[in-house]
């Protein structure tokens, strides 16, 4: 009797999550082919890696005989604001799904984000998979993930024998690497508004890899949240993030300052991410736990694992106070600069 497990293709196989997914699936007996634009060294002799550009490669031939595709190579970063990166990567996803269609792939796994729920004042805590998808307008990262989910759902609807696991993840970090989204959120949180303080959820890359293995083994169909149990309060998050001076401003000023900081290159956090630093987008993990998954790292452990020491960690209380005053003066200067630009622009028109 043939008990050989299916062939699996993993895109984004050299990333922190992709590497672990390839290793874990091979350990479970799957035949694994990893695809990535960057070259990499296989961490398991049973894993075959190929350097491939999904935008131009012959994907149909690469997917021949493959039953499962795990798509982790999104290519859209949290600091992207232009339409082109998201559009191009969606075109790549469409290309991959068309090849999967022709090759007879039966199961798809995509990495989405809890950010597709949006950060809204009326969000329940925590959000379940039944919550409405409504990413905050203008934040390309979340809008791209929502569009990617739509493509996956359409792919499933074309054939009743197909399934797609859509992983809506909390902010993911790896050992000593907070990840792009975590860095951008941290930068955005330096400007606080009077509307509220963020709660936090942090997912270790190894736990996300285990979630991928779990949904592959269960051939799970539909969206599923991926996060450790519970969440971190704003007070605990502030304590763990170290003694970083943060401004608290009226909401409209905070948004204006965030926009100006972005425009003049003082931060890689676009103003469209600001709602995610104010309103809740905490997710429940009950559905994934019912499949047998359990996080090995708590929110706190994941956050600390990916924490990057800052210069401010070494400052005295007096120095931090002076730095906060300097930051306040800088914010006021930015505000005046922004108002002047708007005023001049209106007169030039």
Secondary structure, DSSP 8 states (H G I E B T S, - for coil): ------EEEEESTTSHHHHHHHHHHHHTT-EEEEEESS----SSTTEEEEE--TTTS-HHHHHTT--EEEE------TT--SHHHHHHHHHHHHHHHHHHHHHT--EEEEE--GGGG---TT--SSB-TTS-----TT-HHHHHHHHHHHHHHHHHHT-TT-EEEEEEE-EEEBTTB--HHHHHHHHHTTEEETTB---B-EEEHHHHHHHHHHHHHHT--EEEEE--SS-B-HHHHHHHT-S---EEE-HHHHHHHHHHHHHTTS-S--GGGGGGGTS---B--HHHHHTT---SS-HHHHHHHT----GGGG--HHHHHHHHHHHHHHHHHHHHHHHHHHHHHHHH-
